[in-house]
Amino acid sequence: EDAALVDNLSDGRLLLGLGRGYQPPEFHGFGVPQHASRAMFLESFEIIKKALSGEKFTYKGNFWEIEEPTEIFPKPVQTPHPPFYLAAISPASYEIAARLNISLLRSPQFTDLKTVAEAYEGYVSKMREFGHDPDLLDQPFSVQTYVAPTDEEARAETKHVVWFYHLLATLLPGAPGRPMPPAGYENYPRDPSVLAGVTEDEVWERGTCFGSPERVIELMKGYMRQAGATSFMVQMRIGGLEHHKVMRSMELFAKHVMPALREEEAKTTAAVKV
């Protein structure tokens, strides 16, 4: 009902992101077995989809049972329901998204473009295998982005944010004092020390979209051309960047990067139609 309310407040613009979770405390705190997370997610997705379709429904599964015909209020604006996005990094999750005919929600930090592209090709192949058209879905990328007038300025102004990634490493499963995730999470980083040791050069070269408008445009075009990205969620305030720099970055992104990406999108759309 919260999601349906947002869809009403936004006049049908809700994009609903979903995921099974990965941090052991998220499960332990509720007494939920983490090893069952994928099966539980699949059941919960069926329930969410039925509920947001606006009709009365019942459900009987291994984890949840809704015996009485149930409906939500308010009804969503979008029909048959708001679009779904699955946060995924593993081949198994990519296959689930393909089978369910829903978009991926990707954040390819510190993963080379070739690997990201190959994973997406597998998703597209599975989509077609299941009888779905991958070109009909939005495929957003979540990227940490900073735009400055020149590459030199962008690099100088973001050198210090490496501490942010070192901090993230302490929060990953398997970090000192944190349990490893169970079976079914093999694609999550097994060694948080890799992120803990990331360098300023690595942050610049393959961890982010930092740079001049020209560099950011080329990086994002690479994701569009090779990895199927159709939209971007840009995280601008990273690692304690000063407010005025973030505002300037947003302005440069809106003025220079967005028009170039719209032009690239138009070319891609035209090519698909042909």
C-alpha positions in Angstrom: 0.0 0.0 0.0 2.9 2.4 0.6 4.1 1.7 -2.9 0.6 2.3 -4.3 0.4 5.5 -2.4 3.6 6.8 -3.9 2.4 5.8 -7.3 -0.7 8.0 -6.7 1.3 10.9 -5.3 3.6 10.8 -8.3 0.8 10.5 -10.8 2.0 7.1 -11.9 5.8 7.6 -11.9 6.8 4.9 -9.3 9.6 2.6 -10.4 9.7 -0.2 -7.7 13.1 -1.6 -6.9 13.2 -5.0 -5.3 15.9 -7.3 -3.9 16.4 -10.2 -1.5 19.0 -8.6 0.7 22.5 -9.7 1.5 23.6 -8.5 4.9 23.3 -11.3 7.5 22.1 -8.9 10.3 19.1 -8.0 8.0 17.9 -11.6 8.4 19.1 -12.4 11.9 17.3 -9.4 13.3 14.0 -10.8 12.1 14.8 -14.5 12.8 14.7 -15.3 9.0 17.0 -18.0 7.6 19.2 -16.2 5.0 19.8 -19.4 3.0 16.1 -19.3 2.1 16.2 -15.7 0.8 15.9 -16.5 -2.9 12.9 -18.8 -2.4 11.3 -16.2 -0.1 11.9 -13.5 -2.6 10.2 -15.4 -5.4 7.1 -15.9 -3.2 7.0 -12.3 -2.0 7.3 -11.1 -5.6 4.2 -13.0 -6.6 2.3 -11.5 -3.7 3.6 -7.9 -4.5 2.7 -8.3 -8.2 -0.8 -9.6 -7.4 -1.4 -6.8 -4.8 -0.2 -4.0 -7.1 -2.4 -5.3 -9.9 -5.3 -3.9 -8.0 -7.5 -7.0 -7.9 -8.5 -9.1 -5.0 -6.2 -12.1 -4.5 -5.4 -15.1 -2.4 -2.1 -16.9 -2.1 -0.7 -20.1 -0.8 3.0 -20.8 -0.7 5.7 -22.3 1.5 6.4 -19.1 3.4 3.1 -17.1 3.2 -0.5 -17.8 3.0 -3.3 -15.4 2.3 -6.6 -17.3 2.6 -9.1 -14.4 2.5 -9.5 -12.5 -0.8 -7.4 -9.4 -0.2 -7.0 -6.1 -2.0 -4.9 -3.0 -1.3 -6.0 0.6 -1.0 -5.3 2.9 -2.8 -5.0 1.2 -6.2 -1.9 2.1 -8.2 -2.2 4.5 -11.0 -0.1 2.4 -13.4 -1.6 -0.7 -15.0 -1.2 -3.6 -14.9 1.2 -2.5 -12.1 4.2 -0.2 -11.6 7.4 -1.5 -13.3 9.7 -3.7 -11.2 13.5 -3.6 -11.0 15.6 -6.4 -9.5 18.9 -5.6 -7.7 21.2 -8.3 -9.1 24.8 -9.2 -9.5 24.8 -13.0 -9.8 23.9 -15.1 -12.9 21.2 -16.8 -10.9 19.6 -13.4 -10.1 19.9 -12.3 -13.7 18.1 -15.5 -14.8 15.3 -14.8 -12.3 14.9 -11.3 -13.6 14.8 -12.6 -17.1 12.2 -15.3 -16.2 10.0 -12.7 -14.4 10.4 -10.3 -17.3 11.6 -7.4 -15.1 14.5 -4.9 -15.4 17.9 -5.3 -13.8 19.1 -2.8 -11.2 22.9 -2.7 -11.6 25.7 -0.9 -9.8 28.9 -2.0 -11.6 31.5 -0.5 -9.3 35.0 -1.8 -9.7 33.9 -4.3 -12.4 35.4 -4.0 -15.8 33.0 -3.1 -18.7 33.7 -6.4 -20.5 32.5 -8.4 -17.5 29.4 -6.2 -17.1 28.7 -6.6 -20.8 29.0 -10.3 -20.8 26.7 -10.7 -17.8 24.1 -8.5 -19.6 24.4 -10.6 -22.8 23.5 -13.7 -20.6 20.4 -11.9 -19.3 19.3 -10.9 -22.8 19.8 -14.4 -24.0 17.6 -15.7 -21.1 15.0 -13.1 -21.7 14.6 -14.3 -25.3 14.7 -17.9 -24.2 11.7 -17.2 -21.9 9.9 -15.4 -24.7 10.4 -11.8 -23.5 11.6 -8.8 -25.5 14.6 -7.2 -23.6 14.3 -4.1 -25.7 11.0 -3.2 -24.0 12.5 -2.7 -20.6 14.4 0.1 -18.9 17.8 -0.9 -17.7 19.2 1.6 -15.2 22.7 1.9 -13.9 23.5 3.3 -10.5 26.8 5.1 -10.8 28.7 7.4 -8.5 29.3 10.5 -10.6 31.2 13.8 -10.3 31.6 16.3 -13.1 34.1 19.2 -13.1 35.1 21.6 -15.9 38.3 19.5 -16.6 39.5 16.0 -15.8 42.4 17.5 -13.8 40.0 19.4 -11.5 37.7 16.4 -11.2 40.5 14.1 -10.2 42.0 16.6 -7.7 38.7 17.3 -6.1 37.8 13.6 -5.6 41.1 12.1 -4.6 40.1 12.1 -0.9 36.9 10.1 -1.5 38.9 6.8 -1.5 38.2 6.8 2.3 34.5 6.2 1.5 35.3 3.0 -0.3 37.6 1.9 2.5 34.7 2.5 4.9 32.3 0.4 2.7 34.8 -2.5 3.0 34.3 -2.6 6.7 30.5 -3.0 6.2 30.6 -5.9 3.8 29.9 -9.5 4.9 33.1 -11.2 5.8 34.8 -8.0 7.0 36.4 -8.2 10.5 33.6 -8.8 13.0 31.0 -9.5 10.3 29.8 -13.0 9.3 30.2 -14.4 5.8 27.0 -14.8 3.8 25.7 -18.4 3.4 25.5 -20.5 0.3 23.7 -18.7 -2.5 25.8 -15.6 -2.2 28.9 -16.8 -4.0 28.9 -13.8 -6.3 29.3 -11.3 -3.5 32.8 -10.2 -2.7 34.4 -13.0 -0.6 37.3 -10.8 0.4 36.4 -7.3 1.6 40.1 -6.5 1.8 40.1 -6.0 -1.9 37.8 -3.0 -1.5 39.7 -1.9 1.6 42.9 -1.7 -0.5 41.4 0.1 -3.5 43.6 3.0 -4.6 42.8 6.5 -5.9 43.8 5.4 -9.4 41.3 2.5 -9.3 38.5 4.8 -8.1 39.2 7.0 -11.1 39.8 4.4 -13.7 37.0 1.8 -13.1 35.1 2.6 -9.9 33.2 5.7 -10.8 32.1 8.2 -13.5 34.3 11.1 -12.4 35.7 13.7 -14.9 35.0 16.4 -17.3 31.7 16.4 -19.1 33.5 14.8 -22.1 34.9 12.0 -20.0 31.7 11.3 -18.1 29.8 11.2 -21.4 32.1 8.6 -22.9 32.1 6.5 -19.8 28.3 6.4 -19.7 28.0 5.9 -23.5 30.2 2.8 -22.9 27.6 1.4 -20.5 24.8 2.2 -23.0 26.5 0.7 -26.0 28.1 -2.4 -24.5 26.1 -3.2 -21.4 22.5 -2.2 -22.3 22.1 0.8 -19.9 19.1 2.9 -20.8 19.1 5.3 -17.8 21.3 6.3 -15.0 20.9 6.9 -11.3 23.7 9.3 -10.4 25.0 9.5 -6.9 26.6 13.0 -6.8 27.5 13.5 -3.1 30.2 11.0 -2.4 32.7 10.8 0.4 32.0 14.2 1.9 32.2 16.3 -1.2 31.4 20.0 -0.4 27.9 21.1 -1.2 28.9 23.8 -3.7 31.0 21.3 -5.7 28.1 18.9 -5.8 25.8 21.6 -7.0 28.3 22.6 -9.7 28.6 18.9 -10.7 24.8 18.6 -11.0 24.7 21.7 -13.2 27.4 20.5 -15.5 25.8 17.1 -15.7 22.4 18.7 -16.7 23.9 21.1 -19.1 26.4 18.9 -20.9 26.0 15.2 -20.1 22.2 14.7 -20.2 21.8 16.2 -23.7 24.6 13.9 -25.1 23.0 10.9 -23.4 19.6 11.7 -24.8 21.1 11.9 -28.3 22.8 8.5 -27.7 19.5 7.1 -26.5 17.7 8.4 -29.7 20.3 6.7 -31.9 19.9 3.4 -29.9 16.1 3.6 -30.1 16.2 4.2 -33.8 18.6 1.3 -34.3 16.3 -1.1 -32.4 13.3 0.0 -34.5 15.2 -0.7 -37.7 
